[in-house]
Amino acid sequence: MTSTWPKLAVSVRPSVRSLIQALAMLERRPAWQVVEDALRQYGDRLPAEDRKIVEALVRRAEAKPVRSR
C-alpha cells in the first residue's frame, strides 16, 4: 500500500538516520511509522495557536492536486 504514497526525500545527519533505523528495529515497525509518529507528537506539543496554523496549512496542502512526475 505504501508504494502508491507520495515519496519524501530529506537529508538528515547520519546519527539521525541511525536513530530512526534503531527505533524501527527496536519496535519492529517500518521507519516511515517511526517518523510519522515523531512528527505527530511534535505537532501535538506545539502551542495551540501554532497547531491551528499547521492544521490549516496541512488542509490547504491536501486540497491541492498532487502532481505526478
N, C-alpha and C positions, 0 to 999 in steps of 0.2 A: 504494500500500500504506500509506503513512504517514497517509492520510486517515482510516483506521479507528483509529489510535492515540489514546490519551488526549492531550488538549491541556494545556499548561502555560503559564500566564501569569505572568511575573516582571517586576518593574520593575527596570531597570538604568540606570546613568548613560548619557548619550548617548555618551560615549567608549567604554564597554564595547560598546554596540550597534555602533558604528563598527568596533571591533576585530573583533568576530565577523564582520561583513559583509566586512571586508577579508581576513581569513583564509579565509573561504569562497570569496571571489573568487580569491584567490591559488592556492588548492589546487583550485579548480573542483569544490567539494563543497557540498552543502546546509549551511546554517547549523546545522541540528539535528545533523549529524555532527560538526561542529567542537565544539559544546557537549558532545555526548556523549563525545567523545574527551578533552576537557579535564577533565570530571568523573571519568572513569575514571582518568586519570593522577593527578589529585589524590588520589583514593581509594587508588591503588596506593602513594602516598608516605606515607600515614598510618602511624603506628606499628602494629605487628602487633595489639596489643590493641584499638586503635581500629578497625582494619579488621574484626576479628571482630564488634565491636558493630554496625558499619554493615551488615555482611553479614547479621547476624541481623535487624536492623530491615527490611532490604530483603526478606528471606524472609517476614517477618511481613506486610509491606505487600502482597506479591504473592499471599499466601494469601487475603487479603480480597477478596470480590467487588467489582468496580468498579461504582459506582452511576452510572446514566445520568441525564442531566438531562431 
